[in-house]
């Protein structure tokens, strides 16, 4: 049991999506008792067991559905071949299986360790989001400045893109101190990073950046998905306010297309107490 829980923590820490099935309840003779767990990854890798045989094949199908639909389910199985709807089993018991979908935690690439980058990192710490910081200035990627960063990367955009797996980041946030830094990094991200990309910029800077990237051969469709200027329109001015506006936009992206829809206050869970 400790091994399966350790595996769950390992997968969460690695930012992996997975489904976990748990024997929530059982009656009579069943192959696995209450609390038994099985993990299924999107690539089909399995860890643990809920009993094997027909039961496990059905549970694996539920896990695949959970991974596809990004939601869990609760299902009862009768391990009785003679009962209508029962599995081809001689065990004779009944088992309830709870399947949970565990989404990968966001992992932000904070490109630019200045004032805004620092405030974004502080909010990520509160949200439990992973983040790594990229800058080509040593003082802005130091451990003392970003003690909780998963990684602190001292590199130019070209050096970074040449050696890093960009798929490790769910969101890339360009907060560079230099227009050249942002433009060079966006040149690589626009074609090599499939995730969300946001760039802090004025409208004039955005137009100029896109013009330069088009001149360097980046197709229009690749640039169309770049969010710039990044951040919700809340009148943010200070680095802390800008960070709130940016993380609000990222949270909406993480939660899904309906996350930004207004919700009556009385229907929300209270977090004030």
C-alpha positions as semicolon CSV with decimal commas, in nm:
position;residue;x (nm);y (nm);z (nm)
1;X;0,000;0,000;0,000
2;X;0,285;0,239;0,080
3;X;0,439;0,169;-0,261
4;X;0,125;0,268;-0,453
5;X;0,088;0,588;-0,251
6;X;0,453;0,669;-0,314
7;X;0,392;0,618;-0,687
8;X;0,095;0,856;-0,678
9;X;0,310;1,125;-0,515
10;X;0,588;1,060;-0,767
11;X;0,350;1,107;-1,060
12;X;0,202;1,425;-0,913
13;X;0,550;1,565;-0,854
14;X;0,646;1,479;-1,212
15;X;0,342;1,665;-1,346
16;X;0,189;1,353;-1,501
17;X;-0,179;1,292;-1,570
18;X;-0,313;0,957;-1,453
19;X;-0,621;0,770;-1,336
20;X;-0,636;0,586;-1,005
21;X;-0,895;0,319;-0,925
22;X;-0,973;0,232;-0,564
23;X;-1,178;-0,049;-0,414
24;X;-1,421;0,174;-0,224
25;X;-1,629;-0,108;-0,075
26;X;-1,678;-0,481;-0,105
27;X;-1,919;-0,749;0,010
28;X;-1,850;-1,120;0,014
29;X;-1,566;-1,294;-0,163
30;X;-1,366;-1,054;-0,382
31;X;-1,006;-1,067;-0,515
32;X;-0,896;-0,736;-0,359
33;X;-1,009;-0,579;-0,034
34;X;-1,120;-0,226;0,044
35;X;-0,850;0,033;-0,022
36;X;-0,667;-0,159;-0,295
37;X;-0,552;0,076;-0,572
38;X;-0,449;0,061;-0,936
39;X;-0,292;0,342;-1,139
40;X;-0,323;0,370;-1,516
41;X;-0,120;0,616;-1,725
42;X;-0,221;0,753;-2,067
43;X;0,042;0,532;-2,231
44;X;-0,118;0,221;-2,078
45;X;0,140;0,166;-1,804
46;X;-0,019;0,013;-1,494
47;X;0,083;0,009;-1,130
48;X;-0,095;-0,186;-0,857
49;X;-0,402;-0,405;-0,890
50;X;-0,767;-0,420;-0,793
51;X;-0,786;-0,795;-0,832
52;X;-0,698;-0,894;-1,186
53;X;-0,901;-1,098;-1,436
54;X;-1,230;-0,963;-1,577
55;X;-1,274;-0,712;-1,297
56;X;-0,943;-0,546;-1,369
57;X;-1,007;-0,537;-1,744
58;X;-1,333;-0,353;-1,680
59;X;-1,166;-0,118;-1,435
60;X;-0,890;-0,041;-1,685
61;X;-1,161;0,053;-1,936
62;X;-1,308;0,292;-1,677
63;X;-0,963;0,442;-1,621
64;X;-0,914;0,495;-1,993
65;X;-1,251;0,669;-2,005
66;X;-1,149;0,888;-1,709
67;X;-0,828;0,987;-1,887
68;X;-1,019;1,065;-2,205
69;X;-1,305;1,256;-2,041
70;X;-1,092;1,404;-1,759
71;X;-1,340;1,302;-1,491
72;X;-1,391;1,012;-1,253
73;X;-1,672;0,767;-1,189
74;X;-1,813;0,519;-0,937
75;X;-1,914;0,172;-1,051
76;X;-2,037;-0,147;-0,885
77;X;-1,939;-0,489;-1,018
78;X;-2,103;-0,820;-0,930
79;X;-1,847;-1,099;-0,948
80;X;-2,111;-1,359;-1,025
81;X;-2,127;-1,526;-1,366
82;X;-2,480;-1,650;-1,297
83;X;-2,625;-1,305;-1,221
84;X;-2,763;-1,087;-1,499
85;X;-2,504;-0,820;-1,573
86;X;-2,246;-0,994;-1,357
87;X;-1,886;-1,056;-1,460
88;X;-1,761;-1,395;-1,571
89;X;-1,631;-1,477;-1,223
90;X;-1,674;-1,743;-0,956
91;X;-1,582;-1,513;-0,665
92;X;-1,944;-1,446;-0,573
93;X;-1,894;-1,105;-0,412
94;X;-1,970;-0,745;-0,503
95;X;-1,719;-0,463;-0,529
96;X;-1,752;-0,087;-0,571
97;X;-1,475;0,083;-0,765
98;X;-1,406;0,456;-0,749
99;X;-1,203;0,594;-1,040
100;X;-1,041;0,936;-1,010
101;X;-0,878;1,145;-1,281
102;X;-0,570;1,326;-1,154
103;X;-0,480;1,620;-1,375
104;X;-0,119;1,730;-1,405
105;X;-0,035;2,036;-1,199
106;X;0,056;2,338;-1,409
107;X;0,428;2,396;-1,461
108;X;0,497;2,754;-1,563
109;X;0,806;2,871;-1,743
110;X;0,864;3,220;-1,604
111;X;1,092;3,383;-1,858
112;X;1,230;3,690;-1,684
113;X;1,309;3,698;-1,314
114;X;1,237;4,067;-1,257
115;X;0,971;4,226;-1,038
116;X;0,671;4,074;-1,220
117;X;0,835;3,733;-1,241
118;X;0,900;3,739;-0,868
119;X;0,536;3,822;-0,791
120;X;0,412;3,551;-1,030
121;X;0,634;3,301;-0,849
122;X;0,491;3,404;-0,510
123;X;0,138;3,341;-0,635
124;X;0,241;3,006;-0,783
125;X;0,370;2,908;-0,439
126;X;0,027;2,984;-0,291
127;X;-0,157;2,799;-0,568
128;X;0,067;2,494;-0,552
129;X;0,173;2,539;-0,914
130;X;0,516;2,428;-1,030
131;X;0,738;2,687;-1,196
132;X;1,086;2,724;-1,340
133;X;1,262;3,054;-1,401
134;X;1,466;3,146;-1,708
135;X;1,690;3,451;-1,735
136;X;2,032;3,532;-1,877
137;X;2,125;3,746;-1,574
138;X;2,273;3,546;-1,282
139;X;2,123;3,763;-1,008
140;X;1,772;3,710;-1,145
141;X;1,777;3,329;-1,131
142;X;1,950;3,287;-0,796
143;X;1,832;3,042;-0,533
144;X;1,788;3,323;-0,283
145;X;1,553;3,504;-0,522
146;X;1,351;3,197;-0,625
147;X;1,400;2,937;-0,348
148;X;1,095;2,730;-0,446
149;X;1,147;2,715;-0,822
150;X;1,171;2,366;-0,965
151;X;1,457;2,489;-1,178
152;X;1,654;2,811;-1,214
153;X;1,790;2,829;-1,569
154;X;2,068;3,071;-1,658
155;X;2,072;3,078;-2,037
156;X;1,996;3,283;-2,344
157;X;1,677;3,197;-2,537
158;X;1,879;3,015;-2,804
159;X;2,077;2,814;-2,547
160;X;1,759;2,728;-2,359
161;X;1,568;2,611;-2,667
162;X;1,861;2,400;-2,786
163;X;1,888;2,189;-2,470
164;X;1,547;2,188;-2,301
165;X;1,235;1,976;-2,348
166;X;0,973;2,246;-2,392
167;X;0,690;1,996;-2,341
168;X;0,779;1,995;-1,970
169;X;0,602;2,331;-1,934
170;X;0,224;2,366;-1,950
171;X;0,241;2,745;-1,969
172;X;0,516;2,978;-2,088
173;X;0,512;3,333;-1,958
174;X;0,744;3,588;-2,118
175;X;0,824;3,871;-1,878
176;X;1,167;3,956;-2,015
177;X;1,349;4,277;-1,937
178;X;1,457;4,295;-2,302
179;X;1,254;4,309;-2,621
180;X;1,521;4,097;-2,790
181;X;1,503;3,835;-2,512
182;X;1,126;3,799;-2,551
183;X;1,136;3,798;-2,930
184;X;1,413;3,539;-2,950
185;X;1,241;3,312;-2,698
186;X;0,902;3,349;-2,864
187;X;1,064;3,252;-3,194
188;X;1,134;2,908;-3,044
189;X;0,819;2,871;-2,834
190;X;0,577;2,956;-3,115
191;X;0,680;2,649;-3,314
192;X;0,816;2,409;-3,051
193;X;0,587;2,458;-2,749
194;X;0,234;2,324;-2,780
195;X;0,111;2,473;-2,454
196;X;-0,019;2,814;-2,351
197;X;0,204;3,114;-2,425
198;X;0,160;3,459;-2,273
199;X;0,369;3,771;-2,335
200;X;0,365;4,086;-2,126
201;X;0,357;4,372;-2,373
202;X;0,196;4,695;-2,475
203;X;-0,014;4,683;-2,790
204;X;0,266;4,859;-2,978
205;X;0,525;4,608;-2,856
206;X;0,298;4,321;-2,955
207;X;0,257;4,452;-3,310
208;X;0,632;4,502;-3,349
209;X;0,712;4,157;-3,201
210;X;0,470;3,980;-3,432
211;X;0,604;4,172;-3,731
212;X;0,960;4,064;-3,653
213;X;0,863;3,701;-3,602
214;X;0,670;3,687;-3,928
215;X;0,979;3,825;-4,099
216;X;1,175;3,535;-3,945
217;X;0,938;3,283;-4,099
218;X;0,699;3,205;-3,812
219;X;0,357;3,126;-3,965
220;X;0,051;3,331;-3,879
221;X;-0,132;3,036;-3,720
222;X;0,156;2,976;-3,478
223;X;0,149;3,337;-3,364
224;X;-0,231;3,351;-3,340
225;X;-0,234;3,140;-3,024
226;X;0,003;3,372;-2,836
227;X;-0,179;3,564;-2,561
228;X;-0,049;3,920;-2,571
229;X;-0,090;4,149;-2,392
230;X;-0,117;3,884;-2,121
231;X;-0,338;3,924;-1,813
232;X;-0,701;3,994;-1,734
233;X;-0,824;4,349;-1,790
234;X;-0,849;4,455;-1,425
235;X;-0,653;4,780;-1,444
236;X;-0,340;4,621;-1,296
237;X;-0,046;4,858;-1,245
238;X;0,194;4,725;-0,980
239;X;0,394;4,402;-1,026
240;X;0,173;4,229;-0,768
241;X;-0,146;4,340;-0,946
242;X;-0,005;4,236;-1,282
243;X;0,078;3,894;-1,137
244;X;-0,281;3,855;-1,014
245;X;-0,416;3,944;-1,358
246;X;-0,183;3,693;-1,525
247;X;-0,250;3,408;-1,283
248;X;-0,623;3,472;-1,312
249;X;-0,593;3,413;-1,685
250;X;-0,385;3,100;-1,635
251;X;-0,628;2,962;-1,375
252;X;-0,912;3,011;-1,625
253;X;-0,710;2,820;-1,884
254;X;-0,639;2,538;-1,638
255;X;-0,999;2,508;-1,520
256;X;-1,150;2,504;-1,868
257;X;-1,361;2,714;-2,106
258;X;-1,641;2,781;-1,855
259;X;-1,409;2,900;-1,579
260;X;-1,449;3,266;-1,667
261;X;-1,831;3,266;-1,668
262;X;-1,994;3,472;-1,391
263;X;-2,123;3,269;-1,099
264;X;-2,372;3,392;-0,836
265;X;-2,194;3,456;-0,507
266;X;-2,444;3,247;-0,310
267;X;-2,356;2,940;-0,519
268;X;-1,985;2,954;-0,442
269;X;-1,824;2,763;-0,158
270;X;-1,721;3,004;0,114
271;X;-1,347;3,021;0,181
272;X;-1,363;3,312;0,422
273;X;-1,413;3,108;0,738
